[in-house]
Amino acid sequence: MSKKDDTASGNMTNDFEDVVELGKQMEKMQDEQELNEDGYIQDPVQYDNEVKKKK
């Protein structure tokens, strides 16, 4: 059983190594403008739900 398999804290991260890894993943994520430049759109379901909440 690996370290990741026996984790049950319910938190997004369990230690600083996880925080560093998530930070690296987030740095690689594209924003809306970058997605548009590559011919993609942001998740429309998520976007539509956010617009409905604001109304």
N, C-alpha and C positions, 0 to 999 in steps of 0.2 A: 504494500500500500504506500503510495507516494504522499508527500506532504500535502499536495492539493486535494487528494482523495479524502483525507480524514479531517478536513476543515469544516467546522460547524458553528462558526461564530455568528453568522448572519450579517456580518459587515461586508462592505464592498471590498475591503482589503484586510489582510491579516497581519501584515508586517511591512516594514519599510521597503523591502524588495518588491513587493506587490505594488506599492505606491509608485516606485520608480518605473516599473514595467508599464503601468497604466499611463503614466506621464508620457512615455515614449510612444505608446499607441495613440494618444490624443494629439501629440505633435504631428503625427503622420496623417491625421484625419483632414479631409478637405472641407473648406467652408463652402457656403452656397455659391459664391462667385467662382471658385475653382471648379466646382461641380458643373456649373453652367458652361464654363469654358471647355470642359471635356465632353459636353453634350449630355450631361446627366441632370436630373432635377432632384431636389431634396425629397424625402419621404412625404408624399402627398397626404397620406392618411394622418400622419402626425401633424403636419402643417394645418390641415383642415380642422382637426380637433382643437388646436391652439387658437385658431381664428374664432371658432364657435364659442370657446370659453371667454374670449375677450368681449364678445357682443353682449 
